[in-house]
C-alpha cells in the first residue's frame, strides 16, 4: 500500500482559506442552538466553547468541490456554497457515525457525543444537514437546485450505506459484492457529489458534471479501501483512532470480508475467531489481523485500490476542462490516498 507523508496541495490551503470562515459563519447563524457542539466537533472551539487552533479534518471534500467549480470555468469563490454544503453533510454523517459505532475519539480528541451526550450530537448532526440544503437552495444561480439534488442523492446513498453496514453486524454471510456496494454508498457517494457539485452549482456542462461524478465515485472507493486498511494496520498517531479499531468493533470491512471469502484454511480460522460472540483479547485481535493478511484480504484491498485509483485518473484524463483544474484534481486524488505520484 503506497502511503507516505505528502505536502498539502494548494487547493486544500485554498479551501481552508475560502471555505472555513464561511462555514463558521454558516454554522453560527444557521445552527445557533448547537453552534457550541458543532464548533467543538469541527475543531474551532474547545469543550468550553472558547476558540482554539483547529484540529479539523483534511478539507479534502471541500477542496474537491471548489476545484470542480474551476473545472467548469468558474472562480473557486463561486463554488464556496457547494463546498460548505458538502462539508456540513460530511460532518453530519461523522457525528452520527460516532454514536452508532460507539467511538469515543476522533481527530485525537473525545467525540462530540462522548462530551456533550448523544442527544446533543444527534441534534447537531441534523442541524448541519438542514443548513447544508438551505444554503444551496438559497443561491441565486441556475445550478442551485441541481446542486441541492446532487447533495440529497448522495445523502440518501450515504444513509443506505450506513443501514447496510449496521445490518452486516448481525450477519455471518456478508459477501464481497455486498460489502463493495455498502462502501460505495457510505463513502463513494459523497466523494462523487463533492467532485461534481461545484461544477453543477455554477452551471457546468452536464457531460463534465457526469464525468466528475464518475471520477469521484472511483476515488471514494479507493479512499474507503485505504481507510479500511488503516483501520486494521494503521498507526494510531496518524489515524486518530486506537490500534486495530475496526477489528475491535468487529466491523465487516472490505479486507476482512475479502479474507473471509477467500476459501483458504486461514479464512476458516478467521471466521471461527471473528464471528465468535465472546470479546477478543489484544492477542486475539492481533491474530485476526495476521489471518486477514494470510488469507489475502490485505493484498486484495491494496490491488483493488490500484484499480479504483487508475479508473479515477483515466476518467479525469478524458474530461474537457482547464488544465490547472485537472492537475489540481489529480493532486487531490493522490493526497487523499497518501501518494507522492
C-alpha positions as a printed Julia matrix, in Angstrom:
341×3 Matrix{Float64}:
   0.0     0.0     0.0
   1.82    3.14   -1.15
   1.38    5.62    1.68
   3.65    8.47    2.54
   3.75   11.87    4.17
   2.83   14.32    1.43
   2.75   18.09    1.34
  -0.73   19.58    1.43
  -1.98   20.57   -2.05
  -2.51   24.23   -2.82
  -6.22   23.54   -3.37
  -6.56   22.36    0.24
  -4.93   25.55    1.51
  -7.33   27.48   -0.73
 -10.29   25.53    0.66
  -9.27   26.33    4.22
  -8.8    29.99    3.36
 -12.05   30.43    1.44
 -14.46   27.91    2.94
 -13.5    27.63    6.61
 -14.5    31.19    7.63
 -17.69   30.93    5.57
 -18.55   27.61    7.2
 -18.02   29.02   10.68
 -20.36   31.87    9.78
 -22.94   29.45    8.34
 -22.92   27.26   11.45
 -23.1    30.24   13.8
 -26.03   31.87   12.0
 -27.96   28.8    10.84
 -27.39   26.48   13.8
 -27.23   28.79   16.84
 -28.72   26.25   19.24
 -25.95   23.74   18.61
 -23.14   26.03   17.48
 -21.02   25.12   20.53
 -21.21   21.38   19.85
 -20.7    21.88   16.12
 -17.73   24.16   16.68
 -16.15   21.61   19.02
 -16.68   18.77   16.54
 -15.37   20.85   13.66
 -12.3    21.87   15.63
 -12.55   25.62   16.11
 -13.95   25.6    19.7
 -12.73   23.77   22.78
 -15.01   21.92   25.16
 -15.77   25.17   26.99
 -16.71   26.98   23.8
 -13.52   29.01   23.63
 -11.78   29.5    20.25
  -8.86   27.14   19.66
  -6.43   26.12   16.95
  -8.39   23.97   14.51
  -7.96   20.22   14.78
 -10.43   19.63   11.96
 -10.14   17.29    9.02
  -8.2    17.48    5.77
 -10.75   19.69    3.95
 -10.49   17.16    1.13
 -14.13   17.19    0.07
 -14.21   20.97    0.41
 -11.26   21.28   -1.94
 -12.78   18.85   -4.45
 -15.95   20.96   -4.58
 -14.04   24.2    -5.13
 -11.83   22.73   -7.86
 -14.87   21.21   -9.59
 -16.23   24.76   -9.96
 -12.9    25.76  -11.51
 -13.15   22.74  -13.82
 -16.35   24.31  -15.18
 -14.52   27.57  -15.85
 -15.71   29.47  -12.78
 -13.74   31.07   -9.98
 -13.2    28.99   -6.85
 -15.16   31.57   -4.84
 -18.31   30.66   -6.79
 -18.04   27.11   -5.52
 -17.86   28.06   -1.82
 -21.57   27.37   -1.04
 -21.24   23.92   -2.62
 -18.04   23.22   -0.69
 -19.61   24.26    2.61
 -22.72   22.17    1.95
 -20.69   19.02    1.25
 -18.55   19.54    4.35
 -21.62   20.09    6.54
 -23.2    16.85    5.31
 -19.92   15.0     5.77
 -19.77   16.14    9.39
 -23.44   15.33    9.91
 -22.56   11.76    8.99
 -19.47   11.71   11.24
 -21.43   12.91   14.26
 -23.99   10.16   13.78
 -21.41    7.5    12.87
 -19.51    8.11   16.1
 -22.69    7.46   18.07
 -23.63    4.36   16.08
 -20.13    2.9    16.31
 -19.62    3.91   19.93
 -16.38    5.7    19.01
 -15.06    7.89   21.82
 -12.18    9.52   19.94
 -11.92   11.38   16.64
  -9.09   13.6    15.41
  -7.16   12.97   18.62
  -9.89   14.32   20.91
 -13.05   12.9    22.56
 -16.01   12.66   20.17
 -18.87   15.14   20.47
 -21.36   12.63   21.84
 -18.86   11.47   24.48
 -18.5    15.07   25.68
 -21.97   16.57   25.22
 -24.2    13.5    25.17
 -25.98   11.52   22.48
 -28.97   13.84   22.15
 -26.87   16.95   21.58
 -24.72   15.17   18.99
 -27.78   13.92   17.09
 -29.36   17.37   17.07
 -26.11   18.91   15.88
 -25.83   16.46   13.01
 -29.42   17.13   11.97
 -28.84   20.88   12.12
 -25.77   20.65    9.89
 -27.71   18.61    7.33
 -30.61   21.05    7.07
 -28.22   24.01    6.96
 -26.42   22.44    4.0
 -29.59   22.09    1.94
 -30.88   25.54    2.86
 -27.57   27.09    1.84
 -27.69   25.57   -1.64
 -31.36   26.31   -2.25
 -30.86   29.97   -1.33
 -28.21   30.52   -4.02
 -29.37   32.78   -6.83
 -27.98   30.79   -9.74
 -29.26   28.31  -12.29
 -27.41   25.37  -10.74
 -28.81   25.8    -7.24
 -31.5    23.11   -7.45
 -29.25   20.69   -9.33
 -26.56   21.05   -6.67
 -29.13   20.52   -3.91
 -30.5    17.46   -5.72
 -26.99   16.05   -6.01
 -26.45   16.51   -2.28
 -29.79   14.86   -1.43
 -28.99   11.88   -3.67
 -25.57   11.49   -2.05
 -27.12   11.75    1.42
 -29.71    9.1     0.62
 -26.99    6.77   -0.59
 -24.9     7.53    2.47
 -27.8     6.61    4.77
 -28.46    3.43    2.79
 -24.81    2.52    3.16
 -24.92    3.13    6.9
 -28.04    0.97    7.17
 -26.32   -1.83    5.27
 -23.26   -1.51    7.47
 -25.43   -1.89   10.55
 -27.2    -4.93    9.12
 -23.83   -6.58    8.48
 -23.13   -6.58   12.23
 -25.74   -9.28   12.79
 -24.88  -11.37    9.72
 -22.23  -14.03    9.27
 -22.73  -14.36    5.5
 -21.8   -10.92    4.13
 -20.46  -11.26    0.58
 -17.73   -9.2    -1.04
 -20.11   -7.67   -3.64
 -22.43   -6.6    -0.81
 -19.51   -5.09    1.07
 -18.36   -3.18   -2.01
 -21.88   -1.86   -2.6
 -22.09   -0.73    1.02
 -18.75    1.08    0.75
 -19.86    2.77   -2.48
 -22.97    4.14   -0.78
 -21.37    5.0     2.53
 -18.24    6.71    1.18
 -18.08    6.97   -2.61
 -21.43    8.74   -2.88
 -20.2    11.83   -1.06
 -16.91   11.85   -2.99
 -18.99   11.62   -6.16
 -21.0    14.63   -5.01
 -18.01   16.65   -3.78
 -16.17   16.16   -7.07
 -19.06   17.46   -9.17
 -21.28   19.72   -7.04
 -19.22   22.85   -7.62
 -19.49   22.37  -11.37
 -23.21   21.71  -11.03
 -23.76   24.85   -8.96
 -22.03   27.14  -11.46
 -23.91   25.67  -14.44
 -21.19   23.43  -15.86
 -21.8    21.25  -18.91
 -23.72   18.09  -17.98
 -21.05   15.87  -19.54
 -18.43   17.45  -17.33
 -20.61   17.12  -14.23
 -21.27   13.47  -15.04
 -17.6    12.75  -15.66
 -16.55   14.46  -12.43
 -19.13   12.34  -10.61
 -17.56    9.19  -12.05
 -14.08   10.39  -11.08
 -15.28   10.99   -7.51
 -17.01    7.62   -7.33
 -13.8     5.74   -8.1
 -11.76    7.98   -5.83
 -14.2     7.42   -2.98
 -13.96    3.65   -3.28
 -10.16    3.84   -3.29
 -10.31    6.12   -0.25
 -12.55    3.65    1.62
 -10.19    0.78    0.83
  -7.27    2.77    2.22
  -9.33    3.72    5.27
 -10.21    0.07    5.88
  -6.57   -0.93    5.6
  -5.62    1.73    8.11
  -8.45    0.62   10.4
  -6.55   -2.64   10.86
  -2.88   -1.82   10.3
  -2.76    1.97   10.64
  -0.7     3.92   13.15
  -2.99    5.49   15.8
  -0.83    8.65   15.67
  -1.91    9.03   12.05
  -5.47    7.66   12.13
  -6.52    9.33   15.39
  -8.15    6.06   16.47
  -6.94    3.18   18.67
  -4.9     0.39   17.06
  -6.98   -2.38   15.45
 -10.06   -0.22   15.99
 -12.13   -1.76   13.18
 -11.41   -5.29   14.4
 -12.12   -4.35   17.99
 -15.61   -3.22   16.96
 -15.98   -6.26   14.66
 -16.68   -4.24   11.53
 -17.17   -6.14    8.28
 -14.65   -4.03    6.38
 -13.51   -4.77    2.85
 -10.18   -6.5     3.69
 -11.94   -8.57    6.35
 -14.75   -9.7     4.05
 -12.3   -10.4     1.22
 -10.25  -12.58    3.56
 -13.27  -14.45    4.9
 -14.47  -15.04    1.34
 -11.12  -16.43    0.16
 -11.91  -20.08    0.82
  -8.5   -20.66    2.39
  -7.73  -22.51    5.6
  -6.84  -19.13    7.11
 -10.34  -17.9     6.25
 -11.88  -20.74    8.23
  -9.8   -19.94   11.31
 -10.53  -16.25   10.86
 -14.28  -16.81   10.72
 -14.22  -19.05   13.8
 -12.39  -16.39   15.8
 -14.0   -13.23   14.44
 -17.6   -14.42   14.43
 -17.47  -15.86   17.94
 -19.58  -13.67   20.24
 -17.04  -13.5    23.08
 -14.9   -10.39   23.43
 -11.45  -10.75   21.9
  -8.23  -10.14   23.8
  -5.46   -7.97   22.34
  -3.6   -11.15   21.45
  -6.63  -12.47   19.58
  -7.09   -9.14   17.77
  -3.51   -9.3    16.53
  -4.13  -12.88   15.46
  -7.19  -11.77   13.48
  -5.12   -9.09   11.71
  -2.5   -11.71   10.84
  -5.19  -14.04    9.5
  -6.75  -11.3     7.34
  -3.34  -10.81    5.77
  -2.61  -14.53    5.44
  -5.99  -15.11    3.76
  -5.24  -12.43    1.16
  -7.51   -9.66    2.42
  -4.78   -7.08    2.68
  -3.33   -7.86   -0.74
  -6.78   -7.8    -2.36
  -7.58   -4.4    -0.84
  -4.25   -2.95   -1.96
  -4.73   -4.26   -5.5
  -8.32   -3.02   -5.66
  -7.14    0.39   -4.53
  -4.87    0.5    -7.57
  -7.77   -0.47   -9.84
 -10.03    2.27   -8.48
  -7.29    4.91   -8.49
  -6.43    4.04  -12.07
 -10.09    4.3   -13.1
 -10.39    7.71  -11.41
  -7.32    9.07  -13.17
  -8.38    7.63  -16.52
 -11.79    9.28  -16.21
 -10.2    12.58  -15.26
  -7.87   12.45  -18.27
 -10.83   12.18  -20.64
 -12.71   15.26  -19.44
 -12.6    18.68  -21.09
 -11.55   21.28  -18.51
  -8.84   23.88  -17.87
  -5.53   22.1   -17.33
  -4.83   23.69  -13.91
  -8.13   22.25  -12.62
  -7.27   18.8   -13.97
  -3.87   18.93  -12.3
  -5.44   20.09   -9.03
  -7.96   17.23   -9.04
  -5.22   14.71   -9.76
  -3.16   16.15   -6.93
  -6.14   15.9    -4.57
  -6.67   12.27   -5.56
  -3.05   11.47   -4.75
  -3.27   13.4    -1.5
  -6.41   11.53   -0.46
  -4.65    8.21   -0.84
  -1.31    9.29    0.63
   0.63    9.14   -2.62
   3.61   11.01   -3.98
   2.84   10.04   -7.57
